[in-house]
Amino acid sequence: AQSPDFAEAQANLGVALAVQGLHTEALPHFERALAINPFYTAVYENIAEAYGTQNQLAKAVKYFLKALDQKPDDVALLNKAAWILATAVDSNARDGKQAIVLAQHAVDITKRSDASSLDSLAVALAEDGRFDDAVAIGTEALSLARARGDRQYPIELEQRLAHYRAKKPFRQ
């Protein structure tokens, strides 16, 4: 058996490649790290990100969910998983109801003070056909983003609100 240090070395090599934008090359190293040490769960998020950059969203969300098994209160992970589940063009990667559960958890953890978590909840509600709720939550996200003085994000939020008002889910 190879040592757990070897798993970490493989994962680190994968991260080094991913940072350079070489996600295709990084994936085998992440997978090798998990094969050596299946309990090396930090790798799940790296694999998810790598698949996400390759637009393999069904695979990406699977690994974000595995990462969430280990870190169920990680707001960034909750939002990434919810976003894919709500907005993926690939219907195999979409699950509006699961997206709502994850995004609602992020909203609860952040006590409704995080525009990104509210945005994730709004897109999830729209995916589930709950457009009025999506408009309400999206408007809340927009108010927070504007109050923060953000320039670009409110524009994106307004575009999504237009989708919800037109009874359309947002796809990315």
ZIGIDA-V651137 format. One record per helix or strand of 3 or more residues. SS is the DSSP state (~ for helix, > for strand). FROM is the first residue (numbers start at 1). TO is the last residue. Records with the same first field share a line. If there is no record, write none. Layout:
SS: FROM-TO ; FROM-TO
This chain:
~: 4-19 ; 23-36 ; 42-53 ; 57-70 ; 75-87 ; 91-93 ; 96-109 ; 115-127 ; 131-147 ; 153-165
